[in-house]
Amino acid sequence: KWGMLHKDYLMKHKKVLFAKLLTQGKLYQHCAEIEKQARDMFDTLVEQIKEAEGITEQLKAQDQMAWVGAMNGIRNAAEEIVNAEVIFA
């Protein structure tokens, strides 16, 4: 997901870097590294935000709809941060 987003970003906005990676045969490796970095950052951010906002398994058991809403918001926020700092940087 994020590797392909980054590839598209490079192709449209960083054409020289895209061409360099492509001709050196390093584009796939670069995108795979970005994918891993983005996934790791996303997972860490989700856990940090959950902890900071007190979103627990207890809340999930008590009020599943509130938990789902909170988790969706947390995931969206984490994805926006990853996009800004890793994918479109």
Residue pairs with C-beta under 8 A, 6 or more apart in sequence:
1 35
2 34
2 35
2 38
2 39
2 82
2 86
2 87
3 31
3 32
3 34
3 35
3 38
4 31
5 83
5 87
6 31
6 34
6 35
6 38
6 86
6 87
6 88
7 18
7 27
7 31
9 87
9 88
10 17
10 18
10 21
11 18
18 27
21 27
21 30
34 86
34 87
37 86
38 82
38 86
38 87
41 78
41 81
41 82
41 85
41 86
42 78
42 79
42 82
45 77
45 78
45 81
45 82
46 74
46 75
46 78
49 55
49 74
49 77
49 78
50 56
50 71
50 74
53 70
53 74
55 67
55 70
55 71
55 74
59 66
59 67
59 70
60 67
